[in-house]
């Protein structure tokens, strides 16, 4: 059963070359740079993070993702820079990327509005021999392995105040080619994706409650909605739960060890067919902030 399911996934990968191309994260609210270049520099510190995601542990060849991000405001605090180094694996496909972000922020009302641009390169490597083909005449069945390096251009908007945030990130606006196997197959290109989070925090005594939404979609996939509720206890421990439409539940936590270091963990509990077959999904995050401007760093009480 597992092998049949896996072969089907690989065949879909070969013929469609990803409807959902961008890596998925469950703890994106703790590291929004992965979704939106306009976030670069908004933590007002040299902020780095390392995230590892092991998706659908019950399926051999299921996605695994590792991403390192680092970002900081410049001396001119209107501007911020960010860097991401990504490795995303799914069966016969291995994607790696290096991405650079630039953000410019202006005061707007009680908060700041940031405009972001991201440019970078992706390396899409495919080992077509790992796929079981139903149609042996498939154009990909004659290939051993291929690799395609292509550029990507992203854009983002991000508005935030002390207790509220809203963003819109759009990736792969240039729709670069993923493979050279077929010069006429329009599906062998990057697909424009969008991510739109919105969140608001409330103080109830010593507790901070942060409900939020994330709308995401792109290409031929339906728009998904994440409904999140995170609670901050004693200014150090975040506990949260998310409901992801068409998929299931996510349970997450983040602990702020001190003003510099944070660790987080999430567990995805899939309730659709692929979630049940794939069993659990684990995501781990380690983050570290360094004060580079000499001002007192304060642990953020709001996402």
N, C-alpha and C positions, 0 to 999 in steps of 0.2 A: 504494500500500500504506500509506504513511504517513498520507495523508488519510483513508482508510477507518478506520484504527486510531484516529486522532484523533477522527473523528466519533463512533465508538463510545464512546470515553472521555467525550466531552462529553454524549452521550445518557445514559450511565449516571449522570453527574453530575446531569443535570436530573431524572431519574426517581427517583434514590435520595438525592440531596443529601448525598453523602458517607457511606460507612460508616466510613472512617478520616478523621475531621474534623481532628484535631490535627496540626500540622506535625511532620515527622519530622526527627531530627538523628542524625548519626553520632558526633559528638564530645560527646555528652551527659555523659560521665563527667568532662569538664573544665568543665562548666557545668550542674550538676544542677538549678539553679533553674528551668530550662525544663520540667522534669518534675515538680518537687515544691516547693511553697511552704515546706515545713519546712526547706529548705536555707538560707533567707534569714539572713544574718549569720554563718554558720558558718565563713567564711574569716577571721573576726576582722580584717577590713579593709574599707575602702570599695572594693568590687570591682566593676568594670564590664567588660562584654564586648560585642562586636559580631560577629554571625555572619551569613554570607551563604551560602545553599545553592542551587545550580543543579542540579536533578534531571533525569535523563534528557535529556541535551543533544541527543540525536538526534531528539527529538520536539518539534515546534512546539507551544507552549502548555502544555508540561509544567510541573510545580510549580517555582516559585522562592520562596524564603523569606528574609526579612531580619528579624533580631530584635536589639534592644538591651536589655541587662539591667544593672541596677545594684542593689547590695545592700550592707548594712552592719549591724553590731551597734550597738545603742544604748548609751548610757552605762551603763545597767543591762544588763550583758552577758548576762542571761537572755533578752533580747529582740532580735530582728532584723527589719529591714524590707527589702522588695525591690520593684522596679518593672520591668516588662517592656513594651516597645513593639514590636508585631509587625505585619509585612506578609507575607501569604501569598497567592500568586497561582496559579491553575490554570485555564487556558483562559478561559472566560467568567466565572469567579468570582474575586473579589478580596476577601480578608478582612483587616481590620485590627483591632487590639485594643490596649487599654491595661489592664494588670493590676497590682494592688497586692497584695503578700504581707506577712503578719505571722507571725512564728515566736516561740515561747516554748520555752526550753531548760532542762532540769533535769539534774543529775548522776545517772548511773545506772551503777553498777559502775565500770569503768575508762573509760567514755566518757560521752557526753551523749545524751539523748533529746530530740528537738525535735518540737513539734506546730505545724503550719502551716495557715493559712487564706489563701485568695486570692480576691479579688473584683475584678471588672472588667467592661468592656463590649466587645462585639464588634460590628463593622459588617460584615454580609454583603451584598456588592453583586454582582449577577448581570447580565450582558449576554446575555439569552436569544437575541438575534438571531445570535450567533456559533455557534449549534448547528445542525447538519444533522439534521432530524427525520425519522425513518422514518415515524412516525405524525403527519401534519399536524394531527390533531385533539387532539394532546397538549395538556394544560392550559397548559404553559409556552410553547408555540409562539405563542400569542396575545400574549405579553408582550414588550415591548421591553427594558426593564431594570427591576430592582427593587432595593431596598436595605432591609435590616432591621437595626435596632440592638437587641441583646438583652444582658442581663446574664449573668454566669457565676459560679458558686460552686465552689471547689475545696478539697480537704482533703489534708493530707499528714502522714506520720510519717517521721522520719529519725533513726536511731541511728548514731553514729559514735564511734570511738576513734582512736588513732594509726595503727592498722593494719587496721581493719575498718570496713565500713559496710553498712547495710541501710536501705532506704526503701520507702515505699508512697505513691504519689501518685494521687489520684482527681480527675478533671476533669469539669466540667459536671454537677454533682450536681443542679442545678435543671432541666436539660434544656430550656433556653430555645428559643424558636422561631427558626428560621433564615430563614423566608420567610412572607409573608402571602398568597402566591398561592393556596394551598389551606388552608382552615381545618380540614380533616378529615384531612389526610395526616400521620400520626404520624411519618413518616420525615423531615419537614421540621423537625426539631428537633435540638438538640445531643444527642449520645450520650455517656453516661458512659464514660470511658476510664480504664484503670488502668495504672500503670507501677511495677514492683517490681524495683529493682536490688539486687544483693548483691555485695560484693567484699572481698577479703583481700589484703594485701601481705606479701611476704616479702623479707628482706634476704639476699642471697647475695654476700658480700664487699662490693664497692662498687656492686653492681647491685641495684636494687629490681625485683621481679617482682610484677605485680598482675593476677591472673586475676579476672574478674568475669562476672556474668550479668545480663541484663535480661529480665524477662518483661513483656509488654505486650499489651493487647487492649481490646476494648470493642465494644458494639453487636452487629452481625451478623458481625463479622470474627473469624477464628480467632486464638487466642492465638499470638503470635510470641515467639521466644527469640533473644536475641543472646548469643553466647558470645565473650568478649573476653579478649585477653591483651596487656597493656601492660608495657613494660620501660623503666625509667629508667636512663640511662647518664650518668655523670659529673655527676649531680645537675642536669642542665640539659636533656637531650634525652630525650623520650619517643618510643618507637617502638611501634606496636601493630597488631594485626590482629583483625578480628571476623568471625565467621560468623553470618549472619542467616538463620534458618530460613525456608524458602519463597522466599528471594531470592538470596543469594549472599555475596560477601566484601566486607569494608571494610578498607582500608589507611589508617592515620592516623599523624600525627606532631605533636608539640608541642615547641616550643623555648622555654625560659625564658631570655630575654635577660638579665634581671637579676631582683632580688627584686620588682620592680614589674610588668614587662611580659612578656607571653607571646604567642606567635603559633602557630597550628595550621592543619593542612590534612588533609583526608581525601578519599579517592577510593573510591566504591562501584562494585564490579564485579558487575553483575547477571547471574545465571545462569538465571533463569526466563525466560518468554517476553517479559514486558514489560521486564525488565532487558536482554535481548539486543537488543530493538528500540530501546530508549531509549539504548543505549550507556552512557557513563559519567555519574557524578554527582559533582560537586565541592562541597566545603564548606570555607570559610575562616573562621578565628576570630582576632580580636585582643582581648586582655584586658589590663586595667591595674588594679593595686591601689595604694591609697594608705593609709598608716598614719595613722589618725585618733585613736589613743589613746596615742601616745607610747611604746609598747613596741617592742622590736626585732622587725622582721618577718623571718621565716625562710621560705625557699622550701619549700613542702610537698614532702616526699619520698614521700608516699603519696596516692593518689586517694581 
